Amino acid sequence: MSQKKEYDLDGLCIDLKQFGKFQILQTFLISWPTVVESFSLLQMVFLGYTPDHQCKDLSEEQLSIYNVTSYDDINYEKCHINIFRGLKNVTDELSCINGHNYSANKDISFVIE
């Protein structure tokens, strides 16, 4: 008959000093490339898709605040609003103060495609 040998795993872990400097360094060196790679893959979620857009129209109140007349020409672009003053031959540039209009629905995103 064979004899059963019993091992004391708790005693073995205590004798081996559990988790030392070498194990910490080795775990860090193995895990670090995974962390770096995950961030580079995750950036595509936020940078992968940009829908067409332009600035929202100015309200009647805002048109009166900026003294826009019927002689002036307003161009709504992606990042700013150009107001060409026809009588003065001057162009004023405003930021998109009312936000943006997007060509795609709000529910469509790169994440769910």
N, C-alpha and C positions, 0 to 999 in steps of 0.2 A: 504494500500500500504506500501511496505517496503522502508525504506530510504537507499540510498547508502552511505556507509562510504568511504571516500577517505583517503588513507594513503600516507604520504609523506616519501618515501623510502630514499631520500637524507638526510632529516632531521634526520631520524632514524639512518642512518650510522654515521652521525656526532655525535649524542648523544652517540653511542656505542663505539666511539673512533677508529673505523675501525680495523686495524690489530695491536694488541698489542703483548707484550712479550709472553703471554701464547699461542697465536695462532702461533707465530713463533716457539716456542719450540715444540708445538704439531705437526706442519707440519714437522719439522726436525725429530722428533722421529718416525713419520709414514713413512717418505720417506727414512730414512737411511737404513733399511733392504733391500729395493728394490734396492738401489744403490749397496750395497755389493753383493747381489745375482746376479745382472746383470753382474758384473765383473767375478764372478766365472763361470757363464754360457758362457760368451764370450771367456774365455781362451781356450775352446775346439776348437774354430775356428783356433787358432794358434798352439795348442799343440796336437790336435787330430790325425793327420796323418803325418807320416814321411816316404817318399818313400825311397826305397833302393838306395844307391848312393855309389860312390867311387871317388877318386881324378882323375882329368883329366890327360892325358898323358903329359909327358914333351916333349917340342919341341927339335929339333936337336940342336939348339943353346944352350938351357938350359942343354942338355946332355953334350955338350962340356964344358960349364962353370963349371959344377960339376965333370968334369973329369971321366965320366962314360965310361968304356971300354967294350969290348965284353965279358970279363971275369966276369963282374959284373951282379948281378941279381937284377931287379927292381920289387918290389911288391907295387901295388897301393891299398891302403886300404881306409877305410871310412874317416879318419881324417888326415892321413899322408901318406907319401911315404917312404918306406924303400929301401935303396940301400945297398945291401950286396956286399962288396968288396971281391971278391973271392980270390984274391992273398994275400990280407992283413988280411983276416979273421976279418973284421971290418964291422959294420952296421951303416950307416948314416941314420938319420931320418929327413925328410923335411916336412914342412907343405904343404897343398894343394895350391901351389902358382898359379895354373891356374884355380882354382875353382873346381867344382864337375860335374860328369856325373850322371844324374838321370835315373833310370830304367823306370819311368813313364813319360808321356808327360808333357810339361810345363802347358798345359791347364787343366790337371786333378788336382783337389784340394779337400780338405775335405769340403770346403764351397759349392761347386756345386753338391756334391754327394747326 
